[in-house]
Amino acid sequence: MLQRETMNALNHCQIEMISFINKHPNAGWKADKSDRFHSVDDARFLLGGRKEDPNLRDEEAFPLLTSFVI
């Protein structure tokens, strides 16, 4: 029972954080300057706001590798 209450509280906090990011224009700046998040998209992904395309992270992490043909 305690685990379910804890999960409900965490889900509520995630929803509040996503709402905050969506409503506040400075959230992107804060996410970029934070050690926890690399961008607003990372914040949304880590907080359960969206699903991530696995190919997208590879292209962002290694942009030069996608531009060369071997």
Secondary structure, 3 states (H helix, E strand, C coil): CHHHHHHHHHHHHHHHHHHHHHHCCCHHHHHHHCCCCCCHHHHHHHCCCCCCCHHHHHHHHCHHHHHCCC
